[in-house]
Amino acid sequence: MTAEKPVQRLNTVNNAISLLTMFIKHDSIGLVEIEDEIGISKTAAFRLVATMADRGLLMRDKKTKRYHPGPLLFQLVRKSKVNDIVSIAQPYIQELAQITNESIYLSIRSGYKHIFLSGIYSPQLLKVMIPIGEETDLHIGAAGNLHLAYMSPIDVENYFKRKIFEPFTPNTITDPALFKEKLVNIRSMGFSTSLGERMQDSGAVTAPIWEHTEEPVAAIGIYFPMTRFDDQKKQHYIELVKTYAQKISEEVVLGRD
């Protein structure tokens, strides 16, 4: 049997994707923001936007000198609208938010990070609030752990080689062996939890959304303050989030077929 070989990622393509994800948070972007957020030089940022604008992925406003999504990008979005995971998931996100009275978020994996695409904040005064469009490392939080758990073994190994597992709270798992054990458990149980691992007073329960793919297309999660959480709610939230993840999965597959 041939051993699986690591796939070399192209930094330029990776930077272009990171640039496009900035539009989840911003209506327009400038060169300085691109430099700061992606971590590239001014020259590299200029070459990147010039190439993407030339190919129709970006448009430059002559007055503000800021960049907006280009016509080709809109055509691609229109083409794939039938399988838009956010549009499909939104009614279920709203329903789950009403049932739990907690914050609900939808995330996807993008490289070695996960991005929160959509969500609803809890109406309660004390709540977990995550900015839509925020990119976070995969080893941080319930959603990130879930996305990491379903990556290929070789990609997981590469991730562990690249990242330093810093403790955020006393509950943060920093031992690679224990973390890998957690990933195995996530795959076997079909859900992920983070209880005070990043912020001691917040937690989350997430489940995968599937299509005809080797790893989840997205994850949906319930996010809550630990002061409103106990063992009874834990089991209830696990059942709820798995049920709603399955509902969304069925509709995603139906839309694809």
N, C-alpha and C positions, 0 to 999 in steps of 0.2 A: 504494500500500500504506500502510495506517495505521500510524504509529509506535506502538510499545508504550509505554503510559503507566505511570508508577510507581503502585503501589497504596499508599494511605495506611493505615498500621496504627493500630489503636485502642489507646492506652496502657492503658486500663482492662482490656481483654480480655487484653492482653499481660501485665499484672501478675497477673491471675487465673491465667493459665497458668503463670507463674513460681511462683506460690504452690503450685499443685497439684504441680509437679515437685519441690517440697521434700519431698514424702512418699516420694520415691525414697530419700532419705537418712535421713529421720526418721519415727518412728511417730506423733509428735504435734508440733505447732508452736505457739509462742506469739507474741504481738504483737511483742515485741522482736525475735525472730528474723526475723519477716516484714519489719519495718522495715529491719533491717540487710541482709538478703539481697537484697530487691527494691529497696531504696534509695528508700523512700517515707516520708512523714511518719506519725506515730502516728495522726493523724486519718484519713488516707487508708487506713491499714492497718485501722483499726477499721471504717470504712465498707465496705471490701472484704470482710472476713470476715463482717460482719453480712449483707451481700447474699447471699454464697455460702451461708451457713448457712440463710438464709431460703428459698433455692431448693433446699436438700437436698444441696448439694455438700460441705458441712462440717457437723460436729457439735461442740458445745462441751461439755467436761467441766465440770460445776458446781464440783467440788472443786478441780481443778488449774487451771481456767480456760484450758486448752489445747485446741487444735482437732485433730480427727481427720477422716479421710475420711467423707463423709456417705452416706446410703442411696441417693441418686440416682446418685452416682459408682459405687457397687458394682453398680447395675443396668446402667449403661453398660458397665462392665467385663465383666459376665456376658454381655451381649448380643454383645460383640465378641470373646469368648474364643477362638472358632474361628480368628480371624486374629491371635492374639497372637504377635507377632514374637519375643519372648523365649522363649516355650515352644517354638516351632518351631525356633529357632536353637540352643537349649541343647544338644541331643545332638551337633550339629556342632561347637559350641564345645568341648565336652569331648573329642571325637575329635581335633580339631586341636591341642588342648593336649597330648594324649598323644603325637601324632606329633612335634611340635616341641619339647616340653618347655619351652615359653616361655609367657608370659602372652598370653591371647586376650581381646579385648574387642569388645562389640557397641555401636554408637552410632547415634543418630538426630540429625537436625537439628531445632532448635527456634528459629525466628526467626534471629537472627544469631549463635547459639551452637550447639554440639553437646553432647549429653548421653550419658554412658556408662550404658547401661541394665543391662548384665550383663557378666560376665567371670569368668575363672578365672586366679588367680595362678600363675606358674611355681613348681614345687616347689623350684627351685634357690635357693641362698642369695642370689645376686645376681640380681635380677629387676626388672622395671618394674611398679610398683604404682600404679594409678589408682583413686581412690575411686569406687565406684558411685554414680551420681547427680550427679557433678561436671559443672558446666556450664563450657564453655571457648569462647572466641572462635573463629570459623571459620578464621581465618588462622593458627591455632596447631596444629601437629601434622598427622600424615598423615590422620587421620579428618576433622578439620575442613576441611582443604584439599580432600578428596574431596567432601564435602557442598557446599562453596562452588563447586567446579568445575561441578556440575550444576544450580546455580541459574540462573534466567533472566538474560540479559545485563543487564537494567535493574536487577535486584536486586543483581547483582554490583557494578555501578557505584555504587549507593547504599551498599553495604557499604564500598567503598573510600573514599567521601566521609566516612563516619562514623568510620573507624578510623585510628589511628596505628600504623604498623608498627614496633614497637620491637625492637631486636636483643637476643635472649636469649643467643646464642652467635655466634662468628665465622661459623657456617654459616647463620644466619638470613637469609632473603631479605627485605629491606626496600624494595627498589626496586619500585614498583608495576608498571612495565612488565615486569620479570623475573617478578614474581609472576603477572601475567596470562598470561604465556607458559607458566608452570608449570601453570596451570589448564587451558589448551588441551591441553597434553601429557597431563594426567590423563584428560581426556575421550577423547582419541584412543587411549590405551593401555589404559584400563579399570582402572587401579589408581593408588594414590598411595603415595609414600614420604616419610618424614621421617627423615633420618639426621643426628642431632646438631644439629637446627635449633632445638629448644626447650631440651633438655638435652644437652650435648655428649657424654655417655656413654650415651645411649639412642636407640633408633630404632624405626621401625614400618613395616609394609607393610599397606595396607588395600585392600579391593575393595568395590564397591557391590552391594547386594542389591536386586533389582528386583521390582516387582509390575506391574500395568497402570497405571503412573504416569509422569509426565514426568520425575521425578527419583527417585533411589533412596529406598526406604522406610527403609533402614538401611545400615550399613557394618560389615563384620567385619575385624578386623585382628590381626596378630601383632606383639607388642611385646617388645623384647629389648635387653639391654645391648650396646653397640657392640663390646665386647671378645670377644663370641661371634659376630661377624658378619663375613662376607667376601663377595666377588663370587659365589662358588659358592652360598653360602646365600641370597644376594639373589635369584638366579634361581629357586632351589628354593622360597623363600617366596612369590614372586610367583605361581608356578604353583599352589602349594597354596592360597593365599588366594583366588585367582580361581576355582579349582575348587570350594571350599567355599561361596563366595558364590553360585555358580551352583546348587549343590545346594539351598541354602536358598531361593533365588529360585524354583526349580521347585516346592518344597513350598508356599511362600507362594501362588503362583499357583494351584496345585492346590486349596488350601484355599479360596481365593476363588471358584473356579469350582464 
